[in-house]
Structure formats: C-alpha cells, structure tokens
Amino acid sequence: RVYETFHWLCLHLVILLQLGQFNHKSDLLFDNDNEKCDERTRTELNAIENKKRESGVDLECVPRHVAVIMDGNRRYGKEKYGNSTRGHLDGSRKLIEFAQWCFVEGIEILTVYAFSTENWNRDAEEVSALMSIFCKYCDEIRTEAIEKGIRIHVLTTEGEKIPEDVRIGIKRMEIETRHCTKFTMNICLSYGGRNEIVNACKSVAIDLQAGKLNVNEIGETALQSKMLTSHCCDPEVIIRTSGEERISNFLLWQAAYSEFFFLKKQWPELEKGDLLDVIRDFATGRTRRFGK
C-alpha cells in the first residue's frame, strides 16, 4: 500500500538532504541505523493503515499540495547527540512519519527539497557519496512506487551536473511511474528556483524563434507550461522548520500565492499536531484573496 512506499521514498530521500560531516565512519553509522529504522518503520506502517483523519477539516478545505523545506537536522544532531549525522537519521524517520500524516489527512501532492544547486559547492567527497546513495536506491524506489501507485517526478534545473548513473535511474523511475495516480511525490534534486524561471524563459524564446508562439501569446500561462511543476497545482502551503524565515531559492514561481508556515522546531522535532495545526490554520485562519 501507499504507506509502505512512503517509507522507501522518504527514508532514502532524506539521506540526500543537507548531509554534513559525511565520512567513512558515518557511512557505517547510516547502514546500521537504517536497518534498525527499517524494522521499526515496517511495524509502524502495519499499525497505521487503518488510522483516520484527525484534523477535523473538511477534505475540500485541506491543501492539495504541500511543499516542505526540512531544515534543522544538523543543528538538532549537534545539540542532542554532538553529531550532526545523527540528526539526519532522526530527520529521515520524521519525513517517513510526515508523509504518512499527509496521506491520512487527504493531501495529494508532497514536494521535497532534497538537493539544491547550491549544494554542489559542498565537499566533493560528500557530494559523491550522496549521489551514490541516490543511485543505489533508484530501482528500489521505482519498484515500490509502481506497486503502490505513486507517481514520482524528479525536478532538476541543472541536470548536467548529476552523474550519468543517477540520471539513468531517475529517467527510468519517472517513465515507469507515469501511469500512477494515487499520490504524487516531487523530488527536487539539483534544483534552484531562479534557474527554473530562467530555463522556462529560454524554452519560451525557443518556441518564439521556431514560430510556435507569437510575442502576444507570451504571458503567465506560457511560462507556467514550461515550469517543472506544470503537471500539478502550485503548493497552497509551504512549510519551513528550524525558525528560519526564508525560502532559499525554492519554488519561487510557484510560491506566488502559497501560505507560508515557519515553525520554530527543528525538523526532527516536528509532531503530527504541528501538521494538524497547519491544516486547521490554513482552512480557518487564512483567507486566500489572490489580490481581490
């Protein structure tokens, strides 16, 4: 079912997210802890399947699309364990839980900021390790997603920087899940919001030059069709944890009318009640006028 797929997608996806202090010792730590995390999570997944919605909000008032900047893993790890890597392990489990909460409450699309274009400036050994992890789990994620009906989109603005073996795995994963309709997971990998807009403008210019478009047809609709998220609605809600109040080059075009929720907690500290509060506040505490 969908819940088990969330486990595979999220567990291995968050390992990609903002991993500082990655070395051979932490490799071993991740392997050992992930095995234990896997076993615990499978037990929890079996127990959660019959859970009911808790927000009390009518489904038509629940945001269809939630995007998340999962911040604070390293700080949490250093404060709690004296080790930033341990914070990412806790963060991976939190994303598994968060995805489950979203699905139970009727959210249809979850977009995750996994690896930004700025992250390529990190230590080369760290980046190589992160790409290797993603490549390793592409096939596993693809198989589970197909079985459970989850469509995967990998959103990238600088795909040429992604290693070839990872690109091959991504392409296959997207192609073979394109018929899935139960849930949508957008993975932002080697992604930057400014680059996305620039690339969309270039694509429009190419169409104009080729005579497929005339200058009077250039507008929001034309640009929207070139965005990496043209397959889904813009996020009604964007959540960022850790108390930071910025969007860090994330979904700049799509965030035009998003409701922002900046939470003080570090990502691994998030609880289900925090998501329920966001849903309730979105439904009853925010009036979306769209400039009217």
C-alpha positions in Angstrom: 0.0 0.0 0.0 0.9 3.7 -0.2 2.2 3.9 3.3 5.0 1.3 2.8 6.1 3.2 -0.3 6.4 6.4 1.7 8.8 4.5 3.9 11.1 3.7 0.9 10.8 7.1 -0.7 11.4 9.1 2.4 14.0 7.1 4.2 16.4 7.1 1.4 15.5 10.6 0.1 16.3 12.4 3.3 19.7 10.9 3.5 20.3 13.1 0.4 19.1 16.2 2.3 21.7 18.5 3.6 24.1 15.9 4.9 27.0 17.5 6.6 30.0 15.6 8.1 29.8 12.7 5.7 32.7 10.3 6.1 33.5 6.6 6.2 32.6 6.3 9.8 29.2 7.9 9.2 28.7 5.5 6.3 28.8 2.7 8.7 26.5 4.5 11.2 23.9 5.1 8.5 24.0 1.4 7.4 23.5 0.1 10.9 20.9 2.7 12.0 18.9 2.4 8.7 18.5 -1.3 9.2 17.0 -0.7 12.7 14.9 2.2 11.4 13.6 -0.1 8.6 12.4 -2.7 11.0 10.7 -0.2 13.3 9.1 1.6 10.4 7.6 -1.5 8.9 6.0 -2.3 12.2 4.5 1.2 12.4 3.3 1.1 8.8 1.3 -2.1 9.5 -0.3 -0.4 12.5 -1.1 3.0 10.8 -3.1 1.7 7.8 -6.5 2.0 9.5 -5.8 5.4 11.0 -8.4 8.1 10.4 -8.1 11.8 9.7 -7.6 13.8 12.8 -7.6 17.5 11.6 -11.4 17.7 11.7 -11.2 19.8 8.5 -13.4 19.0 5.5 -11.5 17.4 2.7 -12.3 20.2 0.3 -10.5 22.6 2.7 -7.4 20.6 3.1 -4.4 21.8 0.9 -3.9 19.5 -2.1 -0.2 20.3 -2.4 2.2 20.8 0.5 5.9 21.7 0.0 8.5 21.3 2.7 11.9 22.8 3.4 13.1 20.4 6.1 15.6 22.5 8.0 17.4 21.9 11.2 18.7 18.3 11.0 22.3 19.2 11.6 21.7 21.6 14.4 19.4 19.1 16.1 22.0 16.3 15.8 24.8 18.5 17.2 22.6 19.7 20.1 21.2 16.3 21.0 24.0 13.9 20.1 27.0 16.1 19.5 26.9 14.6 16.0 25.2 16.2 13.0 24.9 12.9 11.2 22.7 11.5 13.9 20.3 14.5 13.3 19.9 13.4 9.7 19.0 9.9 10.8 16.2 11.3 13.0 15.2 13.6 10.2 14.8 10.6 7.8 12.3 9.0 10.2 10.5 12.2 10.6 9.9 12.5 6.9 8.5 9.0 6.8 6.1 10.0 9.5 5.2 13.3 7.9 4.4 11.7 4.6 2.1 9.3 6.3 0.4 12.1 8.1 -0.1 14.0 4.8 -1.7 11.0 3.1 -4.0 10.2 6.0 -5.2 13.8 6.0 -6.0 13.8 2.3 -3.0 15.8 0.9 -2.4 14.7 -2.6 1.0 16.1 -3.5 4.2 16.4 -1.5 7.2 18.3 -2.8 10.5 17.8 -1.0 13.6 19.9 -1.3 16.3 17.2 -1.5 19.4 18.8 -3.1 19.8 22.4 -4.2 22.0 23.7 -7.0 24.0 25.4 -4.2 24.7 22.1 -2.6 27.1 21.2 -5.4 29.5 23.6 -3.7 30.0 21.2 -0.8 33.0 18.9 -0.4 33.4 16.7 -3.5 33.6 13.5 -1.4 30.4 14.3 0.4 28.6 15.1 -2.9 29.8 11.9 -4.5 28.6 9.9 -1.5 25.2 11.5 -1.7 24.8 10.7 -5.4 25.9 7.1 -4.8 23.2 6.7 -2.2 20.5 8.1 -4.6 21.7 5.8 -7.4 21.7 2.8 -5.1 18.0 3.2 -4.2 16.5 4.4 -7.5 15.5 0.8 -8.5 14.1 0.0 -5.1 12.0 3.3 -5.0 10.8 2.7 -8.6 9.6 -0.9 -7.9 7.7 0.1 -4.7 6.2 3.2 -6.3 4.8 1.2 -9.3 3.3 -1.3 -6.9 1.6 1.3 -4.7 0.5 3.7 -7.4 2.8 6.7 -6.5 4.0 8.9 -9.4 7.5 10.2 -9.0 8.7 13.4 -10.6 12.3 14.5 -10.1 12.6 18.2 -10.6 16.0 19.4 -11.7 17.4 22.6 -13.2 21.0 21.6 -13.6 20.7 18.0 -14.6 24.0 18.0 -16.4 25.7 18.0 -13.0 24.0 14.8 -11.9 26.2 11.7 -12.5 25.2 9.6 -15.5 24.2 6.5 -13.5 21.9 8.6 -11.3 20.4 10.3 -14.4 19.6 6.8 -15.9 18.0 5.7 -12.7 15.9 8.9 -12.4 14.7 8.6 -16.0 13.6 5.0 -15.6 11.9 5.9 -12.3 9.9 8.7 -13.9 9.0 6.8 -17.0 7.8 3.7 -15.3 5.6 5.5 -12.7 4.0 7.9 -15.1 0.8 5.9 -15.1 0.4 6.1 -11.3 -2.3 8.3 -9.9 -2.8 7.6 -6.1 -0.2 10.1 -4.9 2.4 12.4 -6.3 5.9 12.8 -4.9 8.1 15.6 -6.3 11.8 15.3 -5.5 13.8 18.5 -6.1 17.3 17.3 -6.9 20.0 19.7 -8.2 17.2 22.3 -8.2 17.1 26.1 -8.0 14.1 28.3 -8.3 15.8 31.1 -10.2 17.3 28.6 -12.7 13.8 27.1 -13.2 12.4 30.5 -14.2 15.5 31.2 -16.5 15.1 27.8 -18.2 11.4 28.4 -18.7 12.1 31.8 -20.4 14.7 30.1 -22.6 12.1 27.5 -23.6 9.6 30.2 -24.5 12.2 32.0 -26.5 13.0 28.8 -28.5 9.3 28.4 -29.3 9.1 32.0 -30.4 12.1 31.6 -32.6 10.6 28.5 -34.1 7.3 30.2 -34.9 5.4 28.1 -32.5 4.5 31.1 -30.4 4.0 34.8 -31.2 5.1 37.6 -28.9 1.5 38.5 -27.9 1.0 34.9 -26.6 3.8 35.2 -24.1 2.3 35.5 -20.6 1.9 33.7 -17.3 0.2 30.7 -19.0 3.0 30.2 -21.5 5.6 30.4 -18.7 3.6 28.1 -16.4 3.5 25.4 -19.0 7.3 25.4 -19.0 7.7 25.1 -15.3 8.9 21.8 -13.8 5.7 21.6 -11.8 3.3 22.0 -14.8 1.9 18.6 -14.0 0.4 19.7 -10.7 -1.1 22.7 -8.9 1.0 25.2 -7.1 1.6 24.5 -3.4 -1.1 26.0 -1.2 1.2 25.5 1.7 5.0 25.8 2.2 6.4 24.8 5.5 9.9 25.5 6.7 11.2 24.3 10.1 14.0 25.5 12.4 12.8 29.1 12.8 14.4 30.3 9.6 12.1 32.6 7.6 13.3 32.4 4.0 12.6 30.1 1.1 16.2 29.6 -0.1 15.6 29.6 -3.9 12.8 27.0 -3.6 9.7 27.1 -5.9 10.0 30.9 -6.5 7.4 31.0 -9.3 5.0 28.5 -7.6 5.1 30.2 -4.2 3.4 33.4 -5.5 0.2 32.7 -3.5 1.4 30.0 -1.1 0.6 30.3 2.5 3.9 30.1 4.5 4.3 28.4 7.8 7.6 29.0 9.6 7.8 26.6 12.5 10.3 27.1 15.4 11.0 23.4 15.8 13.9 21.7 14.2 12.7 19.2 11.5 13.3 16.1 13.6 11.3 17.6 16.5 8.1 18.0 14.4 5.0 16.3 15.7 1.7 15.3 14.0 0.0 18.1 15.9 2.2 20.6 14.1 0.9 19.5 10.7 -2.7 19.3 12.0 -2.3 22.9 13.3 -1.1 24.0 9.8 -4.0 22.3 8.1 -6.5 23.9 10.6 -4.9 27.3 10.3 -4.9 27.1 6.5 -8.6 26.1 6.5 -9.9 28.5 9.1 -7.3 31.1 9.8 -6.1 32.2 6.4 -8.2 34.0 3.8 -6.8 33.5 0.3 -7.9 36.5 -1.7 -5.5 36.3 -4.6 -5.3 40.0 -4.8 -9.1 40.6 -4.8 
